[in-house]
Amino acid sequence: MKIRDRYAPSPTGLQHIGGIRTALFNYLFAHSQGGTFILRLEDTDRTRFNEAFVQNLYETFTWLGFRWDEGPDMGGSVGPYIQSERFALYQQYAQVLVDKGAAYYCFCSPARLDALREEQAKNHAKETGYDRHCRNCPPAESAARIAAGAAPVIRLKIPLGETTCFTDQVLGDIAWKNEAITPDPILLKSDGFPTYHLANVVDDHLMGISHVLRAQEWLPSTPLHVIMYRLFGWEHPAFCHLPMVMGQDGKKLSKRHGATSIDEFRGQGYLPEALINYVALLGASYEEGKELYTLEELCSRFSLDKLSKAPAIFDYKKLDWYNGQYIRMKTDAALAALALPYGVEAGLFGGPGTEPNAGQQADFTAAMALIKERISFLHEIPNKISYLFTDPPVPAASEFIPKKLDLSQTIALLGMGRDLVEPLAVLSDTQAEAFIKEQAEKEGVKLGDLMMPLRVALTGARVSPPLFGTIRILGLARSLERVDRALAVLRG
């Protein structure tokens, strides 16, 4: 069997973690089986549709780095891949069900339906929803009312007194009593627009979808879809309802837990590789003891039998760890290219929006080696290396003074450190470490006591990126200038 699956978002909002997880699992499954992954835009909800959300979808997947094999922008043999361009098909197939006696015209007015809901609520009725008032309307009467100008909806005739059974690839055998399904749901609205259920089933059939991988929140819709497939006389695809994504509190992931849209994660400095790696593990397992996977490795290892029934818990701290791991895998040049927009926005090179000159660009790239092991997000970088581009204020004298020493001893230590700047500016880290250790022993001082005043003078802080790399990037002249400035303040 040729594997064909799809991601079918409704462009009514930004792409979020749940949707991306669904798309990724469909992509991994199709590509693990040599199949085809399809994008279909389900844009029949025109009241909430916004073209900006379509653009966001394309931009999101371009950033994430994986795409569909067929879709609105790729073409394919079963298009159009946008539901609003397929309305004639839905009208045609709704009529097929009417002609089969599996659906019917409903002429109930909105006022009648509102009154029905109010009455059911007032009487605390056990059965709610549509009361099937038009279910047995004679075809001749329906035709006459339509000829007279009535604009009915088309409702599905749910078989009564039956149980709909199907097998889910994750959850196993499912039996759903038809009485628990929405009574005779609308398939085609009076304006000719299809509802989600009709369009979804027709499209999946005509596009040859073999497997439907979607979130478990869609499980209650599946019995209705299975009924529709059977009434059409079609074989339904294999269903696979993915585990829900929850917050740490066990509730469905939402904004109250933190970022959920991909734009938010992207803006905070997450890398696409980290997001893909982590999301691929939400409700799935691959290889014991291994946590870092490329997209190609995920494709080669993915299978439906590795999916979990239990909800997946979204752990932001674990995602942060993944992000840090992928940051450290980057070359200095690659990391600098990713971090540069954050540096420009922060005004690192002369003011917000100012691009670096050649020297600043070189220093920015060199600085990546200093902070790569110390960050988890791209947005942290400007603050950690700002001292390289703007002279920091000289801190209070107390910041320079090591424990158990006084100001005069600290001034002497900083004077010693000044004499070491010139050789440190040209030595490698290994050579510099050996050299300064040797000098501390020679002068009879503790290594930490010797380094701390020099670090504060050069960086403006007791805690900073590595000292030796800092001196090399600042250069001899700038480093000596900062030390002299600090000495003048301390002596004053």
Order of alpha helices (4+ residues) and beta strands (2+ residues): beta-alpha-beta-alpha-alpha-beta-alpha-alpha-beta-beta-beta-beta-alpha-beta-alpha-beta-beta-alpha-alpha-alpha-beta-alpha-alpha-alpha-alpha-alpha-alpha-alpha-alpha-alpha
